[in-house]
Amino acid sequence: MGQAQRVNCDEALIKLMDGNKRFVDAMVSHPNQNAEHRVLLGNGQAPFAAVLACADSRVPPEVLFDQGLGDLFVVRVAGNIINDQLLGSLEYAAAHLHTPLIMVMGHTSCGAIGAVAQGAELEGHMSSLVPAIQPAVDKVRGMEGDLTDNAAREIARMTADQLRTSDPVLAPMVADGKLKVVAGFYDLESGIIKLL
């Protein structure tokens, strides 16, 4: 099972983007979602890509990329930001599951990013999102276009950069060509994910 899924970084990215095209064209194949495959996964997993995505209910990576059980290692958090626990999860995927690709996926109309961009007062633990989001909002403020969407693109880029340069686990894997980290952006209306 694990060997059959082994692909290199570039093949993994093509596989992801081909799945998104199927999703957009309403030609989904729902791979690896049968009982036989589910049973095989009891012996272990070999996801071909990891996706750091927003927790927003409108952006489920397995659906948007038309993938099935065991195909994607998905980490989700509001605003697709990074912290130590999320980084540790992605390190696990890359180092121990030998996942060759990580995509950081932002999206249009992100509520968490929009709240920070509008200066809303976030109560409780929601306020812990602000320090990771605010630098992106500040960087794109005044740019042409929608502030929230511009900031969401910038967070995806910034987070991908953080992952590419993260020592001691991910940066050496990137340098050795064993891992590729990309930023993507999902449009809620069109369904299209574009690389940034």
VODRENZA-217897 format. One record per residue: residue number from 0; x, y, z of N, C-alpha, C, O in turn. Coordinates in steps of 0.02 Angstrom, whole numbers. Each point is the difference from the previous one (the first is absolute). Layout:
N
seq, n_c1, n_c2, n_c3, ca_c1, ca_c2, ca_c3, c_c1, c_c2, c_c3, o_c1, o_c2, o_c3
NUM, X, Y, Z, X, Y, Z, X, Y, Z, X, Y, Z
...
***
This chain:
196
seq, n_c1, n_c2, n_c3, ca_c1, ca_c2, ca_c3, c_c1, c_c2, c_c3, o_c1, o_c2, o_c3
0, 41, -60, 0, -41, 60, 0, 43, 63, 0, -9, 43, -42
1, 57, -38, 89, 41, 60, 4, 42, 11, -62, 6, 57, -23
2, 23, -110, -4, 43, 8, -59, -40, 23, -60, 26, 38, -41
3, -88, -60, 34, -40, 19, -58, -13, 75, -2, -10, 28, -54
4, 10, 4, 112, -14, 71, 3, 62, 44, -6, -6, 61, -6
5, 65, -90, 8, 61, 39, 1, 10, 39, -65, 3, -29, -54
6, 1, 94, 61, 13, 45, -56, 50, 51, 22, 11, 9, 60
7, 21, 25, -108, 47, 53, 19, -38, 66, 10, -61, 2, -9
8, 96, 50, 27, -30, 65, 15, -42, 26, -57, -58, 21, 9
9, 86, -22, -69, -35, 28, -58, -60, -42, -19, -52, 28, -18
10, 59, -94, 21, -57, -44, -15, -56, 10, 50, -59, -3, -18
11, 77, 14, 81, -51, 12, 52, -39, 64, -15, -61, 2, 8
12, 97, 50, -29, -34, 63, -15, -47, -8, -60, -55, 26, 0
13, 78, -61, -51, -42, -13, -59, -63, -39, 21, -55, 15, -22
14, 65, -64, 65, -56, -42, 23, -51, 43, 38, -61, -9, -9
15, 85, 54, 51, -45, 45, 36, -39, 45, -48, -61, 5, 4
16, 97, 27, -50, -32, 47, -45, -47, -34, -49, -51, 28, -19
17, 67, -89, -2, -45, -39, -42, -65, -15, 37, -54, 3, -29
18, 60, -18, 93, -59, -12, 41, -43, 62, 6, -61, -5, -2
19, 93, 64, 10, -39, 62, 3, -36, 13, -66, -57, 24, 0
20, 90, -40, -55, -33, 9, -65, -62, -45, -6, -51, 22, -25
21, 57, -84, 49, -59, -44, 0, -56, 29, 42, -58, -2, -19
22, 76, 30, 77, -49, 31, 44, -35, 58, -35, -61, 5, 1
23, 101, 40, -31, -28, 59, -34, -45, -21, -58, -53, 30, -11
24, 74, -81, -26, -38, -23, -58, -58, -47, 18, -34, -26, -44
25, 23, 16, 109, -53, -46, 24, 8, -70, -29, -48, -33, -18
26, 111, 11, 14, 17, -67, -26, 38, -39, 53, 47, -37, -16
27, -66, 44, 79, 36, -32, 55, -2, -76, -6, -49, -29, -22
28, 104, -2, 44, 5, -73, -4, -5, -34, 68, -6, -61, 3
29, 9, 100, 51, -3, -26, 68, 47, -60, 10, -22, -54, 18
30, 87, 64, -30, 47, -57, 5, 8, -23, 72, -11, 37, 47
31, 31, -99, -41, 20, -28, 65, -53, 9, 55, 17, 16, 57
32, -79, -27, -76, -53, 8, 50, -43, -63, 6, -58, 3, 18
33, 88, -61, -34, -38, -62, 6, 23, -40, 61, 50, 17, 32
34, -88, -69, -16, 14, -40, 60, 69, -33, -3, 35, -3, 50
35, -17, -22, -108, 65, -34, -8, 57, 47, 17, 47, -18, 36
36, -50, 79, -62, 54, 48, 14, 0, 19, 74, 53, 7, 30
37, -111, 1, -1, -5, 17, 71, 35, -53, 42, 36, 16, 47
38, -47, -79, -64, 32, -55, 37, 76, 2, -9, 37, -10, 48
39, -14, 22, -109, 72, 4, -13, 34, 54, 43, 56, -8, 22
40, -92, 63, -10, 29, 55, 38, 10, -19, 74, 35, 36, 36
41, -64, -90, -15, 13, -24, 68, 73, -19, 10, 23, -4, 57
42, 13, -8, -111, 71, -18, 3, 46, 59, -2, 61, -8, 7
43, -87, 69, -15, 42, 59, -2, -23, 49, -53, -44, -15, -41
44, 74, 73, 41, -18, 51, -47, 61, 25, -39, 56, -3, 24
45, -69, 26, -85, 53, 28, -42, -29, 57, -41, -3, -5, -62
46, -19, 59, 95, -30, 56, -37, 50, 30, -49, 58, 9, 16
47, -82, 8, -77, 45, 28, -50, 9, 75, 9, 45, 29, -30
48, -88, 3, 69, 6, 73, 13, -28, 16, 68, -44, -34, 27
49, 70, 88, 2, -27, 29, 61, -28, 68, -18, 28, 36, -41
50, -84, -19, 72, -31, 65, -13, -13, 34, 66, -33, -27, 44
51, 60, 88, -37, -16, 43, 56, -54, 47, -25, 13, 44, -41
52, -74, -53, 66, -57, 39, -25, -36, 33, 57, 10, -15, 59
53, -52, 62, -77, -43, 33, 48, -52, -49, 26, -18, -48, -35
54, -6, 59, 95, -51, -43, 30, -69, 15, -28, -48, -35, 17
55, 41, 85, -59, -64, 19, -30, -35, -61, -30, 31, -39, -37
56, -95, 32, 51, -38, -59, -23, -8, -2, -76, -19, -52, -27
57, 33, 107, -6, -8, 2, -73, 62, -22, -38, 0, 1, -62
58, 54, -20, 97, 63, -16, -34, 30, -67, 20, 58, -3, 20
59, -96, -52, -25, 27, -66, 19, 49, -25, -55, -22, -15, -55
60, 86, 9, 71, 49, -19, -51, -15, -65, -37, 9, -4, -61
61, -32, -47, 97, -13, -64, -33, -53, 7, -55, 4, -33, -51
62, -52, 77, 61, -53, 12, -49, 27, 43, -57, -9, -16, -59
63, 42, 71, 76, 24, 48, -51, 52, -30, -46, 7, 21, -58
64, 31, -71, 83, 51, -33, -41, -22, -69, -23, 40, -37, -29
65, -104, 19, 40, -28, -65, -20, 47, -57, 20, 23, -38, -43
66, -10, 32, 108, 44, -52, 26, -39, -42, 50, -54, 19, 22
67, 82, -75, -3, -34, -46, 45, 37, -14, 64, 46, 36, 20
68, -66, -90, 12, 30, -20, 63, 75, -14, -9, 20, -37, -46
69, 21, 65, 90, 71, -12, -2, 40, 39, -51, 61, -5, -3
70, -95, 46, -39, 35, 37, -52, 33, 64, 25, 55, 17, -20
71, -90, 18, 64, 24, 65, 24, 8, 0, 76, -41, -29, 36
72, 94, 60, -13, 11, 12, 71, -21, 73, 11, 35, 46, -19
73, -93, -37, 50, -30, 67, 4, 6, 28, 70, -17, -32, 50
74, 41, 94, -46, 5, 38, 62, -41, 63, -11, 12, 37, -48
75, -60, -24, 92, -44, 57, -10, -3, 44, 62, -3, -24, 57
76, 4, 90, -69, -6, 49, 53, -25, 65, -31, 17, 16, -57
77, -57, 22, 93, -26, 63, -26, 57, 44, -25, 48, 12, 37
78, -54, 11, -99, 50, 44, -29, 62, -35, -27, 47, 33, -21
79, -47, -100, 19, 57, -41, -22, 68, 29, 21, 46, 7, -39
80, -42, 8, 104, 61, 26, 31, 41, -59, 26, -22, -57, -4
81, 81, 71, 29, 43, -54, 26, 17, 14, 73, 12, 57, 19
82, -10, -109, 20, 26, 3, 68, 41, -64, 12, 7, -40, -46
83, 19, 31, 105, 44, -58, 12, -35, -67, -10, 29, -46, -28
84, -91, 41, 51, -36, -63, -6, -16, -16, -73, 7, -58, -21
85, -27, 108, -17, -15, -11, -71, 64, -16, -38, 1, -44, -43
86, 53, 79, 59, 64, -13, -31, 23, -71, 15, 24, -35, -44
87, -32, 14, 107, 18, -68, 19, -40, -52, -40, 27, -52, -19
88, -90, 66, 7, -41, -46, -40, 25, -5, -71, 4, -55, -28
89, 14, 111, -2, 26, 0, -69, 69, -32, -3, 17, -33, -49
90, 24, 44, 101, 65, -34, 3, -10, -76, 2, 38, -37, -32
91, -87, 15, 69, -15, -72, 4, -17, -27, -69, 25, -53, -20
92, -67, 89, -16, -20, -22, -68, 61, -6, -45, 9, -49, -36
93, 33, 101, 37, 58, 1, -45, 54, -50, 21, 25, -38, -42
94, -7, 38, 106, 57, -41, 22, -18, -74, 12, 40, -44, -15
95, -99, 31, 40, -16, -69, 19, -46, -35, -50, 3, -61, -7
96, -45, 100, -27, -44, -31, -51, 28, 10, -70, -28, -26, -48
97, 83, 63, 43, 35, 12, -64, -45, 34, -51, 3, -15, -60
98, -44, 61, 84, -45, 39, -43, 42, 52, -37, 32, 41, 33
99, -31, -41, -100, 45, 43, -37, -24, 71, -13, 38, 41, -28
100, -99, -25, 47, -28, 66, -17, -42, 26, 58, -39, -36, 30
101, 49, 100, -16, -44, 36, 47, -28, 60, -37, 37, 39, -29
102, -104, -33, 29, -32, 60, -27, -32, 38, 58, -37, -29, 40
103, 52, 94, -37, -34, 45, 46, -55, 32, -42, 14, 35, -48
104, -77, -45, 67, -56, 21, -41, -42, 53, 35, -35, -14, 48
105, 38, 75, -75, -44, 53, 22, -63, 0, -42, -7, -41, -46
106, -40, 86, 62, -62, 2, -39, -33, 69, 3, 15, 40, 45
107, -59, -28, -92, -37, 63, -1, -48, 3, 60, -20, -52, 26
108, 3, 112, -7, -50, 14, 52, 14, -36, 66, -46, -25, 32
109, 108, 22, -11, 18, -33, 63, -24, 42, 59, 19, 58, 7
110, -60, -89, 35, -29, 36, 57, 52, 21, 52, -3, 56, 26
111, 50, -99, -11, 51, 16, 50, 43, 58, -23, 14, 47, 38
112, 8, -50, -101, 43, 53, -27, -41, 65, -7, 26, 54, 14
113, -88, -61, -35, -44, 59, -6, -11, 35, 66, 0, 61, 3
114, -8, -100, 50, -10, 29, 66, 60, 40, 22, -7, 55, 27
115, 67, -82, -39, 61, 36, 19, 8, 62, -45, 18, 54, 24
116, -32, -61, -88, 7, 56, -47, -46, 58, 19, 16, 58, -10
117, -76, -76, 36, -48, 52, 19, 11, 25, 71, -36, 45, 23
118, 85, -72, 12, 14, 21, 68, -52, -22, 51, -8, 32, 52
119, -27, -85, -66, -51, -25, 46, 32, -23, 65, 57, -24, 0
120, -93, 31, 55, 25, -24, 64, -16, -74, 5, -59, -20, 2
121, 110, -21, 1, -10, -72, 5, 7, -21, 73, 50, 15, 32
122, -100, -49, -8, 0, -19, 71, 28, -70, 10, 9, -38, -47
123, 5, 24, 110, 24, -66, 18, 65, -18, -37, 42, 42, -12
124, -37, -105, -7, 60, -24, -33, 3, 19, -74, 52, -8, -32
125, -107, 35, 5, 1, 24, -69, 53, 55, -8, 29, 8, -54
126, -17, 29, 107, 50, 54, -4, 70, -27, -13, 44, 38, -22
127, -33, -102, 35, 67, -29, -12, 16, -5, -74, 58, -10, -19
128, -108, 17, -25, 11, -1, -72, 30, 66, -25, 35, 0, -51
129, -49, 54, 86, 19, 67, -25, 75, 9, -13, 17, 25, -53
130, 27, -44, 99, 72, 12, -13, 26, -33, -64, 46, 26, -31
131, -74, -83, 12, 23, -34, -61, -30, 31, -63, 29, -4, -53
132, -88, 34, 59, -35, 27, -58, 17, 73, -12, 5, 22, -58
133, 4, 17, 111, 10, 73, -6, 57, 21, -46, -9, 47, -38
134, 67, -79, 40, 55, 21, -45, -19, -4, -74, 20, 43, -40
135, -59, -92, 20, -21, -5, -70, -50, 55, -17, 4, 30, -54
136, -49, -15, 100, -48, 55, -11, 38, 65, -8, -15, 39, -45
137, 63, -27, 89, 39, 63, -3, 39, 5, -65, 5, 54, -29
138, 22, -110, 5, 41, 0, -60, -40, 18, -63, 25, 32, -45
139, -88, -54, 43, -40, 11, -62, -48, 60, 6, -33, 18, -50
140, 28, 12, 108, -46, 56, 8, 18, 55, -51, 59, 18, -7
141, -108, 7, -28, 11, 52, -50, 11, -27, -70, 0, 38, -48
142, 8, -104, 42, 6, -30, -66, -68, 0, -35, -52, 1, 32
143, 54, -1, -98, -61, -5, -39, -32, -68, 11, 35, -51, 5
144, -101, 50, -1, -35, -63, 9, -28, -7, 71, 7, 46, 41
145, -38, -102, -27, -31, -14, 63, 52, -12, 55, 44, -43, -8
146, -48, 80, 62, 49, -5, 54, 3, -71, 29, 54, -27, 10
147, -112, -2, 4, -1, -67, 29, 32, -52, -46, 41, -40, 22
148, -60, 41, -86, 27, -48, -47, 75, 11, -12, 38, -48, -6
149, -18, 111, 3, 72, 15, -8, 39, -26, 60, 54, -29, -7
150, -82, 40, 67, 34, -24, 61, 1, -76, 3, 49, -30, 22
151, -102, -2, -46, -3, -74, 0, 54, -28, -47, 32, -50, 16
152, -23, 82, -74, 53, -22, -46, 69, 9, 34, 43, -43, -5
153, -35, 100, 38, 64, 15, 32, 15, -49, 57, 57, -21, 8
154, -108, 3, 32, 11, -49, 53, 21, -67, -29, 44, -33, 26
155, -76, 12, -81, 19, -63, -31, 73, 2, -22, 37, -48, 10
156, -17, 104, -41, 71, 7, -22, 47, 0, 60, 50, -35, 0
157, -67, 75, 51, 44, 7, 59, 7, -67, 36, 54, -19, 21
158, -110, -17, -14, 2, -64, 34, 40, -51, -39, 39, -38, 29
159, -47, 37, -95, 39, -45, -42, 75, 16, 7, 41, -46, 5
160, -24, 110, -3, 70, 20, 10, 26, -24, 67, 56, -24, 6
161, -97, 31, 47, 20, -23, 66, 14, -75, 0, 48, -23, 29
162, -91, -14, -63, 9, -73, -2, 63, -19, -39, 38, -43, 22
163, -26, 76, -79, 59, -15, -41, 65, 10, 38, 49, -35, -12
164, -49, 83, 58, 62, 18, 35, 1, -26, 72, 43, 20, 39
165, -90, -64, -22, -5, -24, 69, 51, -54, 15, -1, -55, -29
166, 47, 71, 74, 50, -48, 24, -25, -31, 65, -38, 32, 35
167, 57, -91, -18, 50, -41, -33, -28, -52, -49, 38, -37, -30
168, -105, 34, 21, -28, -55, -38, -14, 18, -74, 26, -33, -45
169, -67, 84, 33, -24, 12, -68, 51, 32, -46, 6, -21, -58
170, 31, 71, 81, 47, 35, -44, 51, -47, -33, 11, 6, -60
171, 20, -53, 97, 46, -47, -33, -34, -44, -52, 30, -17, -51
172, -92, -2, 64, -37, -42, -48, -14, 39, -64, 3, -27, -56
173, -19, 92, 64, -11, 43, -59, 65, 7, -38, 1, -6, -62
174, 54, 19, 97, 65, 8, -32, 22, -63, -37, 33, 4, -52
175, -51, -63, 78, 18, -63, -32, -48, -21, -56, 10, -51, -32
176, -62, 91, 21, -49, -16, -52, -49, -55, 19, -35, -27, -43
177, 33, 10, 107, -46, -52, 24, -69, 28, 16, -49, -37, 7
178, 45, 103, -2, -62, 33, 20, -8, 65, -38, 48, 38, -9
179, -108, -25, -14, -18, 63, -32, -55, 31, 42, -47, -34, 21
180, 52, 99, -9, -52, 37, 36, -25, 55, -46, 38, 41, -25
181, -104, -40, 14, -31, 49, -44, -57, 35, 36, -27, -26, 49
182, 9, 84, -74, -58, 37, 24, -54, -2, -54, 15, 9, -59
183, -76, -20, 79, -56, 0, -46, -56, 44, 27, -1, 18, 59
184, -46, -2, -104, -55, 44, 20, -64, -24, -34, -3, -5, -61
185, -47, -10, 102, -64, -27, -22, -52, 55, -7, -10, 40, 45
186, -22, -39, -103, -55, 48, -12, -66, -36, 14, -16, -49, -34
187, -21, 73, 83, -62, -33, 21, -51, -4, -57, -37, -49, -5
188, 35, 100, -38, -51, 1, -52, 18, -45, -59, -42, -38, -23
189, 104, 42, 0, 19, -39, -60, 19, -72, 18, -4, -44, -42
190, 26, 33, 104, 25, -65, 20, 73, -12, -19, 28, -53, 15
191, 3, 102, -48, 68, -8, -25, 51, 16, 53, -6, 49, 37
192, 57, -92, -32, 58, 13, 42, 58, 19, -44, 20, -39, -44
193, 7, 98, 54, 57, 24, -39, 61, 1, 44, -3, 15, 59
194, 60, -32, -89, 64, 5, 36, 20, 73, 4, -11, 38, -48
195, 40, -20, 104, 22, 70, 9, 74, 5, -14, 29, 54, 5
***
